[in-house]
């Protein structure tokens, strides 16, 4: 009988429950297996439908999760978000909808690298907002008025014509 080698282990959710009433089980599984297929170990559960004191209910086997992370198991994106909220992983960087024109505008005004990112999204963890503001004030020339493109606005406001009958 041949021994089977285990592939990369991933921490992911298995979906249970009926239609429109999901319940997820957190499992350690071979990454090549199906989502709801065979798993190695159950590490907890997550019920997004159950509201408990204003929070979604989650049960986690913290010691076992730490073990699997220590031996190199890779959490899925959804599991990473849950574990970061539980304090087992560092917070994930937030996605932003920055447009090229905002980044180019910051670069044209003498900002580069981390400064551009911090000006648009806010200070990096462990860095005070006042440090970012000081960096901005040092690089801005006060003799010229500069037009700043609005962040998040893509076009002009439209009016609804249904009421104009």
N, CA and C atoms as an extended XYZ file, in Angstrom:
495
Properties=species:S:1:pos:R:3:atomname:S:1:resname:S:1:resid:I:1 pbc="F F F"
N         0.852       -1.187        0.000 N   UNK     1
C         0.000        0.000        0.000 CA  UNK     1
C         0.887        1.235        0.000 C   UNK     1
N         0.595        2.162       -0.879 N   UNK     2
C         1.388        3.386       -0.970 CA  UNK     2
C         0.947        4.368        0.100 C   UNK     2
N         1.906        5.057        0.669 N   UNK     3
C         1.547        6.105        1.628 CA  UNK     3
C         1.294        7.388        0.844 C   UNK     3
N         0.271        8.093        1.240 N   UNK     4
C        -0.063        9.343        0.561 CA  UNK     4
C         0.590       10.498        1.290 C   UNK     4
N         1.226       11.346        0.530 N   UNK     5
C         1.831       12.529        1.126 CA  UNK     5
C         0.789       13.621        1.209 C   UNK     5
N         0.821       14.332        2.301 N   UNK     6
C        -0.119       15.427        2.485 CA  UNK     6
C         0.440       16.668        1.799 C   UNK     6
N        -0.412       17.363        1.075 N   UNK     7
C        -0.025       18.610        0.422 CA  UNK     7
C        -0.021       19.747        1.427 C   UNK     7
N        -0.062       20.929        0.916 N   UNK     8
C        -0.085       22.110        1.770 CA  UNK     8
C        -1.395       22.155        2.549 C   UNK     8
N        -1.293       22.421        3.831 N   UNK     9
C        -2.476       22.491        4.685 CA  UNK     9
C        -3.019       23.910        4.653 C   UNK     9
N        -4.332       24.020        4.518 N   UNK    10
C        -4.960       25.337        4.556 CA  UNK    10
C        -6.033       25.351        5.635 C   UNK    10
N        -6.218       26.510        6.237 N   UNK    11
C        -7.299       26.719        7.196 CA  UNK    11
C        -8.406       27.411        6.424 C   UNK    11
N        -9.567       26.782        6.375 N   UNK    12
C       -10.655       27.345        5.581 CA  UNK    12
C       -11.996       26.964        6.169 C   UNK    12
N       -13.049       27.562        5.621 N   UNK    13
C       -14.406       27.301        6.085 CA  UNK    13
C       -15.055       26.210        5.239 C   UNK    13
N       -15.825       25.337        5.905 N   UNK    14
C       -16.726       24.410        5.228 CA  UNK    14
C       -18.129       24.925        5.470 C   UNK    14
N       -18.940       24.972        4.422 N   UNK    15
C       -20.293       25.520        4.567 CA  UNK    15
C       -21.267       24.417        4.937 C   UNK    15
N       -22.080       24.705        5.950 N   UNK    16
C       -23.157       23.833        6.380 CA  UNK    16
C       -24.417       24.670        6.481 C   UNK    16
N       -25.521       24.027        6.813 N   UNK    17
C       -26.772       24.752        6.989 CA  UNK    17
C       -27.651       24.638        5.765 C   UNK    17
N       -28.836       25.169        5.886 N   UNK    18
C       -29.763       25.084        4.766 CA  UNK    18
C       -29.663       26.331        3.895 C   UNK    18
N       -30.501       26.384        2.908 N   UNK    19
C       -30.499       27.501        1.969 CA  UNK    19
C       -30.746       28.820        2.706 C   UNK    19
N       -29.911       29.792        2.471 N   UNK    20
C       -29.990       31.133        3.061 CA  UNK    20
C       -29.768       31.157        4.568 C   UNK    20
N       -29.335       30.064        5.169 N   UNK    21
C       -29.041       30.011        6.611 CA  UNK    21
C       -27.686       29.325        6.807 C   UNK    21
N       -26.594       29.964        6.380 N   UNK    22
C       -25.307       29.278        6.420 CA  UNK    22
C       -24.724       29.172        7.823 C   UNK    22
N       -23.925       28.152        8.001 N   UNK    23
C       -23.108       27.957        9.186 CA  UNK    23
C       -21.785       27.432        8.662 C   UNK    23
N       -20.685       27.970        9.149 N   UNK    24
C       -19.383       27.573        8.637 CA  UNK    24
C       -18.574       26.884        9.722 C   UNK    24
N       -17.895       25.815        9.337 N   UNK    25
C       -16.999       25.105       10.241 CA  UNK    25
C       -15.576       25.434        9.807 C   UNK    25
N       -14.748       25.853       10.739 N   UNK    26
C       -13.349       26.154       10.452 CA  UNK    26
C       -12.566       24.857       10.549 C   UNK    26
N       -11.882       24.480        9.465 N   UNK    27
C       -11.161       23.211        9.433 CA  UNK    27
C        -9.749       23.406        8.898 C   UNK    27
N        -8.881       22.472        9.271 N   UNK    28
C        -7.570       22.343        8.653 CA  UNK    28
C        -7.723       21.237        7.622 C   UNK    28
N        -7.401       21.524        6.371 N   UNK    29
C        -7.599       20.550        5.304 CA  UNK    29
C        -6.467       20.650        4.293 C   UNK    29
N        -6.247       19.552        3.584 N   UNK    30
C        -5.307       19.544        2.478 CA  UNK    30
C        -5.841       20.519        1.428 C   UNK    30
N        -5.002       21.382        0.911 N   UNK    31
C        -5.461       22.431       -0.001 CA  UNK    31
C        -5.999       21.867       -1.311 C   UNK    31
N        -5.676       20.608       -1.634 N   UNK    32
C        -6.148       20.012       -2.886 CA  UNK    32
C        -7.538       19.404       -2.762 C   UNK    32
N        -8.050       19.308       -1.552 N   UNK    33
C        -9.379       18.719       -1.334 CA  UNK    33
C       -10.482       19.710       -1.681 C   UNK    33
N       -11.704       19.184       -1.858 N   UNK    34
C       -12.860       20.026       -2.135 CA  UNK    34
C       -13.190       20.872       -0.913 C   UNK    34
N       -13.944       21.938       -1.128 N   UNK    35
C       -14.310       22.834       -0.024 CA  UNK    35
C       -15.003       22.082        1.100 C   UNK    35
N       -15.967       21.248        0.764 N   UNK    36
C       -16.714       20.507        1.777 CA  UNK    36
C       -16.249       19.056        1.874 C   UNK    36
N       -15.052       18.772        1.401 N   UNK    37
C       -14.544       17.404        1.394 CA  UNK    37
C       -13.883       17.012        2.707 C   UNK    37
N       -13.050       15.981        2.617 N   UNK    38
C       -12.370       15.433        3.783 CA  UNK    38
C       -11.434       16.474        4.392 C   UNK    38
N       -11.354       16.486        5.709 N   UNK    39
C       -10.511       17.452        6.408 CA  UNK    39
C        -9.644       16.728        7.428 C   UNK    39
N        -8.672       17.440        7.972 N   UNK    40
C        -7.756       16.862        8.951 CA  UNK    40
C        -8.296       17.045       10.360 C   UNK    40
N        -8.744       18.271       10.661 N   UNK    41
C        -9.178       18.576       12.026 CA  UNK    41
C       -10.169       19.738       12.015 C   UNK    41
N       -11.158       19.675       12.910 N   UNK    42
C       -12.102       20.778       13.091 CA  UNK    42
C       -11.496       21.753       14.100 C   UNK    42
N       -11.437       23.032       13.721 N   UNK    43
C       -10.809       24.041       14.574 CA  UNK    43
C       -11.793       25.054       15.144 C   UNK    43
N       -13.047       24.950       14.784 N   UNK    44
C       -14.035       25.879       15.315 CA  UNK    44
C       -15.201       26.030       14.370 C   UNK    44
N       -16.026       27.022       14.642 N   UNK    45
C       -17.191       27.275       13.816 CA  UNK    45
C       -17.528       28.747       13.808 C   UNK    45
N       -18.305       29.139       12.810 N   UNK    46
C       -18.678       30.541       12.653 CA  UNK    46
C       -20.104       30.587       12.148 C   UNK    46
N       -20.975       31.266       12.896 N   UNK    47
C       -22.373       31.388       12.518 CA  UNK    47
C       -22.682       32.852       12.235 C   UNK    47
N       -22.705       33.267       10.976 N   UNK    48
C       -22.964       34.674       10.665 CA  UNK    48
C       -24.407       35.094       10.908 C   UNK    48
N       -25.323       34.149       11.045 N   UNK    49
C       -26.733       34.479       11.232 CA  UNK    49
C       -27.080       34.749       12.694 C   UNK    49
N       -26.368       34.141       13.604 N   UNK    50
C       -26.677       34.273       15.028 CA  UNK    50
C       -26.080       35.573       15.553 C   UNK    50
N       -26.922       36.444       16.004 N   UNK    51
C       -26.439       37.683       16.599 CA  UNK    51
C       -26.426       37.497       18.109 C   UNK    51
N       -25.254       37.692       18.697 N   UNK    52
C       -25.116       37.504       20.138 CA  UNK    52
C       -24.503       38.781       20.691 C   UNK    52
N       -25.283       39.558       21.380 N   UNK    53
C       -24.851       40.840       21.943 CA  UNK    53
C       -24.279       41.750       20.858 C   UNK    53
N       -24.927       41.737       19.704 N   UNK    54
C       -24.487       42.598       18.613 CA  UNK    54
C       -23.301       42.074       17.840 C   UNK    54
N       -22.854       40.846       18.127 N   UNK    55
C       -21.709       40.279       17.423 CA  UNK    55
C       -22.098       38.956       16.798 C   UNK    55
N       -21.398       38.597       15.758 N   UNK    56
C       -21.609       37.303       15.140 CA  UNK    56
C       -20.889       36.251       15.980 C   UNK    56
N       -21.488       35.091       16.091 N   UNK    57
C       -20.956       34.047       16.961 CA  UNK    57
C       -19.824       33.285       16.273 C   UNK    57
N       -18.714       33.111       16.989 N   UNK    58
C       -17.596       32.319       16.479 CA  UNK    58
C       -16.993       31.522       17.626 C   UNK    58
N       -16.759       30.229       17.394 N   UNK    59
C       -16.058       29.370       18.352 CA  UNK    59
C       -14.714       29.028       17.725 C   UNK    59
N       -13.643       29.209       18.460 N   UNK    60
C       -12.318       28.928       17.923 CA  UNK    60
C       -11.509       28.099       18.909 C   UNK    60
N       -10.846       27.066       18.412 N   UNK    61
C        -9.895       26.290       19.205 CA  UNK    61
C        -8.542       26.997       19.063 C   UNK    61
N        -8.288       27.947       19.937 N   UNK    62
C        -7.152       28.857       19.791 CA  UNK    62
C        -5.815       28.113       19.782 C   UNK    62
N        -5.631       27.171       20.699 N   UNK    63
C        -4.353       26.452       20.776 CA  UNK    63
C        -4.078       25.664       19.494 C   UNK    63
N        -5.100       25.008       18.966 N   UNK    64
C        -4.921       24.212       17.750 CA  UNK    64
C        -4.696       25.118       16.529 C   UNK    64
N        -5.372       26.253       16.495 N   UNK    65
C        -5.166       27.188       15.384 CA  UNK    65
C        -3.737       27.712       15.418 C   UNK    65
N        -3.242       28.057       16.610 N   UNK    66
C        -1.854       28.519       16.738 CA  UNK    66
C        -0.884       27.433       16.288 C   UNK    66
N        -1.197       26.177       16.632 N   UNK    67
C        -0.334       25.064       16.215 CA  UNK    67
C        -0.277       24.988       14.688 C   UNK    67
N        -1.437       24.983       14.033 N   UNK    68
C        -1.458       24.845       12.583 CA  UNK    68
C        -0.773       26.024       11.902 C   UNK    68
N        -0.937       27.221       12.435 N   UNK    69
C        -0.239       28.376       11.865 CA  UNK    69
C         1.267       28.243       12.049 C   UNK    69
N         1.692       27.669       13.191 N   UNK    70
C         3.126       27.527       13.463 CA  UNK    70
C         3.791       26.503       12.549 C   UNK    70
N         3.039       25.518       12.063 N   UNK    71
C         3.627       24.518       11.168 CA  UNK    71
C         3.439       24.883        9.697 C   UNK    71
N         2.918       26.082        9.427 N   UNK    72
C         2.878       26.582        8.057 CA  UNK    72
C         1.552       26.492        7.341 C   UNK    72
N         0.468       26.226        8.037 N   UNK    73
C        -0.840       26.195        7.383 CA  UNK    73
C        -1.205       27.599        6.911 C   UNK    73
N        -1.790       27.682        5.726 N   UNK    74
C        -2.148       28.968        5.138 CA  UNK    74
C        -3.641       29.223        5.304 C   UNK    74
N        -4.035       30.277        6.025 N   UNK    75
C        -5.464       30.578        6.158 CA  UNK    75
C        -6.011       31.208        4.879 C   UNK    75
N        -7.274       30.911        4.578 N   UNK    76
C        -7.927       31.566        3.446 CA  UNK    76
C        -8.155       33.034        3.812 C   UNK    76
N        -8.575       33.834        2.832 N   UNK    77
C        -8.770       35.259        3.099 CA  UNK    77
C        -9.856       35.479        4.147 C   UNK    77
N       -10.963       34.750        4.038 N   UNK    78
C       -12.064       34.901        5.001 CA  UNK    78
C       -11.625       34.476        6.398 C   UNK    78
N       -10.867       33.395        6.489 N   UNK    79
C       -10.373       32.928        7.789 CA  UNK    79
C        -9.369       33.931        8.348 C   UNK    79
N        -8.538       34.507        7.493 N   UNK    80
C        -7.573       35.515        7.947 CA  UNK    80
C        -8.270       36.704        8.580 C   UNK    80
N        -9.378       37.147        7.967 N   UNK    81
C       -10.130       38.269        8.537 CA  UNK    81
C       -10.685       37.907        9.903 C   UNK    81
N       -11.231       36.697       10.050 N   UNK    82
C       -11.784       36.264       11.330 CA  UNK    82
C       -10.685       36.160       12.387 C   UNK    82
N        -9.541       35.584       12.019 N   UNK    83
C        -8.445       35.420       12.975 CA  UNK    83
C        -7.825       36.761       13.356 C   UNK    83
N        -7.814       37.720       12.438 N   UNK    84
C        -7.279       39.043       12.788 CA  UNK    84
C        -8.216       39.756       13.755 C   UNK    84
N        -9.535       39.559       13.597 N   UNK    85
C       -10.480       40.144       14.550 CA  UNK    85
C       -10.361       39.491       15.918 C   UNK    85
N        -9.984       38.200       15.942 N   UNK    86
C        -9.822       37.477       17.200 CA  UNK    86
C        -8.457       37.750       17.831 C   UNK    86
N        -7.561       38.425       17.119 N   UNK    87
C        -6.255       38.762       17.664 CA  UNK    87
C        -5.198       37.696       17.453 C   UNK    87
N        -5.467       36.697       16.616 N   UNK    88
C        -4.493       35.640       16.361 CA  UNK    88
C        -3.557       35.974       15.205 C   UNK    88
N        -3.960       36.887       14.349 N   UNK    89
C        -3.138       37.337       13.233 CA  UNK    89
C        -3.123       38.859       13.222 C   UNK    89
N        -2.085       39.469       12.643 N   UNK    90
C        -2.113       40.931       12.509 CA  UNK    90
C        -3.214       41.338       11.537 C   UNK    90
N        -3.671       42.590       11.664 N   UNK    91
C        -4.748       43.075       10.802 CA  UNK    91
C        -4.313       43.084        9.351 C   UNK    91
N        -5.244       42.723        8.487 N   UNK    92
C        -4.975       42.737        7.057 CA  UNK    92
C        -5.052       44.166        6.537 C   UNK    92
N        -4.236       44.509        5.539 N   UNK    93
C        -4.359       45.847        4.967 CA  UNK    93
C        -5.698       45.988        4.268 C   UNK    93
N        -6.288       47.162        4.377 N   UNK    94
C        -7.586       47.396        3.751 CA  UNK    94
C        -7.412       47.700        2.277 C   UNK    94
N        -8.353       47.239        1.510 N   UNK    95
C        -8.356       47.571        0.089 CA  UNK    95
C        -8.923       48.975       -0.065 C   UNK    95
N        -8.348       49.718       -0.965 N   UNK    96
C        -8.866       51.056       -1.218 CA  UNK    96
C        -9.123       51.214       -2.705 C   UNK    96
N       -10.016       52.076       -3.036 N   UNK    97
C       -10.338       52.348       -4.430 CA  UNK    97
C        -9.659       53.641       -4.861 C   UNK    97
N        -8.353       53.647       -4.779 N   UNK    98
C        -7.608       54.833       -5.175 CA  UNK    98
C        -7.480       54.864       -6.685 C   UNK    98
N        -7.572       56.035       -7.211 N   UNK    99
C        -7.440       56.184       -8.649 CA  UNK    99
C        -6.035       56.666       -8.959 C   UNK    99
N        -5.605       56.360      -10.166 N   UNK   100
C        -4.269       56.747      -10.586 CA  UNK   100
C        -4.069       58.253      -10.503 C   UNK   100
N        -5.145       59.024      -10.765 N   UNK   101
C        -4.991       60.482      -10.768 CA  UNK   101
C        -4.641       61.007       -9.378 C   UNK   101
N        -5.143       60.355       -8.311 N   UNK   102
C        -4.819       60.806       -6.959 CA  UNK   102
C        -3.359       60.502       -6.619 C   UNK   102
N        -2.902       59.326       -7.036 N   UNK   103
C        -1.509       58.959       -6.777 CA  UNK   103
C        -0.579       59.848       -7.594 C   UNK   103
N        -0.915       60.078       -8.862 N   UNK   104
C        -0.097       60.943       -9.705 CA  UNK   104
C        -0.057       62.367       -9.165 C   UNK   104
N        -1.196       62.866       -8.672 N   UNK   105
C        -1.253       64.207       -8.099 CA  UNK   105
C        -0.295       64.317       -6.915 C   UNK   105
N        -0.295       63.306       -6.041 N   UNK   106
C         0.592       63.333       -4.876 CA  UNK   106
C         2.050       63.278       -5.313 C   UNK   106
N         2.350       62.479       -6.324 N   UNK   107
C         3.735       62.378       -6.798 CA  UNK   107
C         4.196       63.663       -7.480 C   UNK   107
N         3.299       64.333       -8.193 N   UNK   108
C         3.656       65.585       -8.856 CA  UNK   108
C         3.982       66.679       -7.846 C   UNK   108
N         3.434       66.560       -6.647 N   UNK   109
C         3.682       67.555       -5.613 CA  UNK   109
C         4.822       67.159       -4.685 C   UNK   109
N         5.668       66.220       -5.112 N   UNK   110
C         6.892       65.922       -4.389 CA  UNK   110
C         6.816       64.801       -3.371 C   UNK   110
N         5.766       64.025       -3.358 N   UNK   111
C         5.659       62.919       -2.408 CA  UNK   111
C         5.986       61.615       -3.117 C   UNK   111
N         6.629       60.685       -2.391 N   UNK   112
C         6.994       59.406       -2.988 CA  UNK   112
C         6.800       58.280       -1.988 C   UNK   112
N         6.634       57.072       -2.504 N   UNK   113
C         6.596       55.860       -1.690 CA  UNK   113
C         5.523       55.853       -0.627 C   UNK   113
N         5.956       55.617        0.615 N   UNK   114
C         5.024       55.504        1.740 CA  UNK   114
C         4.267       56.802        1.994 C   UNK   114
N         4.908       57.938        1.718 N   UNK   115
C         4.244       59.228        1.956 CA  UNK   115
C         2.963       59.340        1.136 C   UNK   115
N         3.010       58.919       -0.136 N   UNK   116
C         1.829       58.989       -1.001 CA  UNK   116
C         0.715       58.153       -0.399 C   UNK   116
N         1.050       56.928       -0.003 N   UNK   117
C         0.055       56.014        0.565 CA  UNK   117
C        -0.520       56.577        1.859 C   UNK   117
N         0.317       57.119        2.734 N   UNK   118
C        -0.152       57.630        4.019 CA  UNK   118
C        -1.000       58.890        3.859 C   UNK   118
N        -0.682       59.714        2.892 N   UNK   119
C        -1.472       60.922        2.674 CA  UNK   119
C        -2.884       60.550        2.242 C   UNK   119
N        -2.995       59.561        1.372 N   UNK   120
C        -4.297       59.197        0.824 CA  UNK   120
C        -5.090       58.312        1.780 C   UNK   120
N        -4.452       57.339        2.430 N   UNK   121
C        -5.188       56.371        3.253 CA  UNK   121
C        -5.111       56.625        4.743 C   UNK   121
N        -4.187       57.452        5.202 N   UNK   122
C        -4.023       57.674        6.634 CA  UNK   122
C        -2.674       57.143        7.085 C   UNK   122
N        -2.293       57.398        8.343 N   UNK   123
C        -0.973       56.997        8.811 CA  UNK   123
C        -0.837       55.487        8.935 C   UNK   123
N         0.394       55.014        8.797 N   UNK   124
C         0.692       53.595        8.972 CA  UNK   124
C         0.559       53.229       10.445 C   UNK   124
N         0.323       51.936       10.757 N   UNK   125
C         0.233       51.539       12.161 CA  UNK   125
C         1.523       51.882       12.903 C   UNK   125
N         1.404       52.457       14.081 N   UNK   126
C         2.568       52.826       14.875 CA  UNK   126
C         3.113       54.203       14.543 C   UNK   126
N         2.512       54.881       13.595 N   UNK   127
C         2.969       56.216       13.225 CA  UNK   127
C         1.851       57.199       13.525 C   UNK   127
N         2.193       58.272       14.153 N   UNK   128
C         1.205       59.277       14.539 CA  UNK   128
C         0.718       60.048       13.316 C   UNK   128
N        -0.525       60.462       13.347 N   UNK   129
C        -1.083       61.262       12.253 CA  UNK   129
C        -0.356       62.595       12.141 C   UNK   129
N         0.112       63.136       13.276 N   UNK   130
C         0.806       64.422       13.247 CA  UNK   130
C         2.108       64.338       12.451 C   UNK   130
N         2.778       63.162       12.470 N   UNK   131
C         4.008       62.996       11.690 CA  UNK   131
C         3.712       63.094       10.197 C   UNK   131
N         2.591       62.503        9.775 N   UNK   132
C         2.211       62.556        8.367 CA  UNK   132
C         1.873       63.983        7.975 C   UNK   132
N         1.145       64.690        8.832 N   UNK   133
C         0.774       66.075        8.551 CA  UNK   133
C         2.022       66.942        8.468 C   UNK   133
N         2.985       66.731        9.367 N   UNK   134
C         4.230       67.498        9.318 CA  UNK   134
C         4.967       67.246        8.014 C   UNK   134
N         4.990       65.992        7.551 N   UNK   135
C         5.653       65.679        6.287 CA  UNK   135
C         4.955       66.373        5.124 C   UNK   135
N         3.639       66.448        5.172 N   UNK   136
C         2.885       67.122        4.116 CA  UNK   136
C         3.173       68.614        4.131 C   UNK   136
N         3.158       69.226        5.322 N   UNK   137
C         3.371       70.666        5.446 CA  UNK   137
C         4.778       71.047        4.998 C   UNK   137
N         5.771       70.206        5.289 N   UNK   138
C         7.142       70.512        4.891 CA  UNK   138
C         7.300       70.524        3.376 C   UNK   138
N         6.566       69.666        2.670 N   UNK   139
C         6.744       69.534        1.229 CA  UNK   139
C         5.854       70.454        0.401 C   UNK   139
N         4.906       71.124        0.999 N   UNK   140
C         3.985       71.979        0.250 CA  UNK   140
C         4.551       73.390        0.157 C   UNK   140
N         4.533       73.933       -1.062 N   UNK   141
C         4.956       75.315       -1.254 CA  UNK   141
C         3.745       76.207       -1.030 C   UNK   141
N         3.910       77.238       -0.215 N   UNK   142
C         2.766       78.080        0.147 CA  UNK   142
C         2.511       79.204       -0.847 C   UNK   142
N         3.415       79.443       -1.802 N   UNK   143
C         3.243       80.538       -2.741 CA  UNK   143
C         2.190       80.235       -3.801 C   UNK   143
N         1.953       78.969       -4.083 N   UNK   144
C         1.049       78.603       -5.161 CA  UNK   144
C        -0.221       77.969       -4.610 C   UNK   144
N        -1.323       78.245       -5.273 N   UNK   145
C        -2.576       77.565       -4.940 CA  UNK   145
C        -2.671       76.321       -5.815 C   UNK   145
N        -2.964       75.207       -5.193 N   UNK   146
C        -3.014       73.944       -5.918 CA  UNK   146
C        -4.427       73.400       -5.851 C   UNK   146
N        -4.950       72.967       -6.997 N   UNK   147
C        -6.286       72.374       -7.019 CA  UNK   147
C        -6.160       70.881       -6.738 C   UNK   147
N        -6.883       70.417       -5.735 N   UNK   148
C        -6.826       69.017       -5.331 CA  UNK   148
C        -8.013       68.283       -5.942 C   UNK   148
N        -7.762       67.173       -6.672 N   UNK   149
C        -8.896       66.427       -7.217 CA  UNK   149
C        -9.657       65.737       -6.091 C   UNK   149
N       -10.992       65.716       -6.149 N   UNK   150
C       -11.765       65.076       -5.083 CA  UNK   150
C       -11.576       63.569       -5.102 C   UNK   150
N       -11.433       62.979       -3.933 N   UNK   151
C       -11.263       61.533       -3.816 CA  UNK   151
C       -12.634       60.888       -3.738 C   UNK   151
N       -12.857       59.869       -4.565 N   UNK   152
C       -14.096       59.108       -4.506 CA  UNK   152
C       -15.177       59.584       -5.453 C   UNK   152
N       -15.048       60.761       -6.050 N   UNK   153
C       -16.058       61.251       -6.974 CA  UNK   153
C       -15.590       60.977       -8.393 C   UNK   153
N       -16.422       60.302       -9.169 N   UNK   154
C       -16.003       59.927      -10.515 CA  UNK   154
C       -16.652       60.763      -11.601 C   UNK   154
N       -17.777       61.364      -11.346 N   UNK   155
C       -18.453       62.138      -12.382 CA  UNK   155
C       -19.334       63.197      -11.777 C   UNK   155
N       -20.057       63.884      -12.639 N   UNK   156
C       -20.945       64.931      -12.164 CA  UNK   156
C       -22.230       64.323      -11.640 C   UNK   156
N       -22.933       65.069      -10.821 N   UNK   157
C       -24.199       64.594      -10.268 CA  UNK   157
C       -25.236       64.528      -11.378 C   UNK   157
N       -26.069       63.506      -11.329 N   UNK   158
C       -27.121       63.366      -12.326 CA  UNK   158
C       -28.458       63.653      -11.675 C   UNK   158
N       -29.394       64.112      -12.467 N   UNK   159
C       -30.730       64.374      -11.935 CA  UNK   159
C       -31.680       63.323      -12.458 C   UNK   159
N       -32.650       62.969      -11.660 N   UNK   160
C       -33.643       61.977      -12.038 CA  UNK   160
C       -34.740       62.677      -12.817 C   UNK   160
N       -35.063       62.180      -14.015 N   UNK   161
C       -36.042       62.847      -14.870 CA  UNK   161
C       -37.441       62.276      -14.734 C   UNK   161
N       -37.668       61.304      -13.885 N   UNK   162
C       -38.987       60.707      -13.725 CA  UNK   162
C       -39.980       61.696      -13.123 C   UNK   162
N       -39.528       62.584      -12.248 N   UNK   163
C       -40.410       63.532      -11.583 CA  UNK   163
C       -40.700       64.768      -12.429 C   UNK   163
N       -40.043       64.913      -13.577 N   UNK   164
C       -40.181       66.109      -14.398 CA  UNK   164
C       -41.334       66.018      -15.392 C   UNK   164
N       -42.303       65.150      -15.196 N   UNK   165
C       -43.411       64.964      -16.142 CA  UNK   165
C       -44.348       66.126      -16.157 C   UNK   165
